[in-house]
Amino acid sequence: MAHGRRAVVGEQLAQVDNRDPFAPPVWRSPVYRTPEGVILVVQLLRLVWRVLWFALTHPLMDAVATLVVVTWLGLGWPGVVGLALAAVAGLVGLRVIQPEWFARFVAVPVRDWWRWWFYRRRWKAAMTLAGLAPDYRGQPMLPVLDRVHRAGAVDLVRVGLVTGQAPADFADKSENLAHAFGARLCRVRDIAPGVLLLELVRADTLADPIPALPIAGEVDLAGLPVGRCEDGTPWRLRLVSTHVLIAGATGSGKGSVIWSLVRALLPAVAGGWVQVWALDPKRMELSFGRALFHRYACQAAAMVELLEAAVAEMHDRAEQFGGRTRTFTPSFEFPFLVVLVDELAFLTPTSQNATSANAPRPPSPP
C-alpha cells in the first residue's frame, strides 16, 4: 500500500498484499473495539456472579470458610491451628467409631472428587483429539463432564452429550478414550436422553479366582450371589420368572457359575422349598453333586423322562393355580423346581432321538 494513504479499516473493501488485478476482492467484516473500562466492568460482574453461584451451591464449604474466618478474627492463628487439629481428631474418631459413615461422607466423596479432577485435566484434549468435540460457529463444543464415581477398579464417568451427538459416537471411540485416560477398557452405557455413562476399567480385578462365597442364611431367587463384579459388588443371578443360559469357551469357568448357583440354593434345598433336577449328559460335571439333587439323570431315556415329568408338573400347577393367582410363592408342598442341564448341546439330539423312538410307528406291511 502506497505511503500517505489512510489505513484500510474493516468496513471498507480491501485488497491486501495482492498485486494481481484479476484477483477477487477480499471483504472484511467491521471491527469494533470495546472500551477497556467496559471490559473491566463486565469481567468484574462475571467474577462476582461466579463467586455468588459457588457460595449458593456449596453451603458446607461456606460454613467451613465462615468458621475459619470467625476463629481467625477472634483467636488468631493459634485458634485456626486448634480448629484444624480438632477437625483431624474428629475425622479419626469417626473413622474408628463409625467406619461406614466415614466412608460414605468423607472417603468416597474425596476419592470421587480426586478422580473427577483427574479426568477434568485431560477432558478437553481427549474429547478434541478423539473427534468428540464438534465445531459450532468456530467454537469447539465439549461434552459435559458431570460426575465421576470410583467403584473399585472401575471409574463411572457421567457425560452430558452435545446437541446432535449419540452414544454410538462414543462407542465408536471407546478404544481412543481408554488410551486417553489410561484405562484398560472403556464401555459406553446409555442411561438417559442426552446422558451416558463411561465405564473405564483401570485394572482386571477378575483375573484371579476368588474363593467360594459364604452361604447366606436367606435365599433370594430374584438375585442369588454367585460371584463378584469388576467394581467389587456382588454378582447376582436371577432365577425366578426367567431362563438362564451360561455360555463360554472351554476353560472359561462355566462350571464355577453352576456350582456357585447350587451353593447359593443350599439353604432352600435343605428347607425343602427348592428342588434341583439335574441332567448330566456328559457325566463329568454334575455327577459330583448327586446327593444334592432331588432328581438326577445321565442316560438318554432317563433324561427325556425327567424333562417330561417337569413339563407334566408345570401343567399340573397351571391347572391348580389358574384363575386363583398370578404370583407363585414356593413352599414345601409346591417347591421351586430348578432344571439344571449340562450341557444343552448334548441334550438336544438325545431328546430328538428319544422322541422319535417313542413315537408310534405305522404297522409293517404283511
Secondary structure as UniProt FT lines:
FT   TURN            3..4
FT   TURN            10..11
FT   STRAND          13..14
FT   TURN            21..22
FT   STRAND          26..27
FT   HELIX           36..57
FT   HELIX           59..97
FT   HELIX           99..102
FT   HELIX           103..107
FT   HELIX           108..129
FT   TURN            130..131
FT   STRAND          135..136
FT   TURN            137..138
FT   STRAND          139..140
FT   STRAND          144..151
FT   TURN            152..153
FT   STRAND          154..160
FT   TURN            163..164
FT   HELIX           167..172
FT   HELIX           174..180
FT   TURN            181..182
FT   STRAND          185..192
FT   TURN            193..194
FT   STRAND          195..201
FT   TURN            205..206
FT   TURN            221..222
FT   STRAND          224..228
FT   TURN            230..231
FT   STRAND          234..237
FT   TURN            240..241
FT   TURN            250..251
FT   HELIX           254..271
FT   STRAND          274..279
FT   HELIX           286..292
FT   STRAND          295..297
FT   HELIX           300..321
FT   TURN            322..324
FT   STRAND          336..341
FT   HELIX           344..358
//
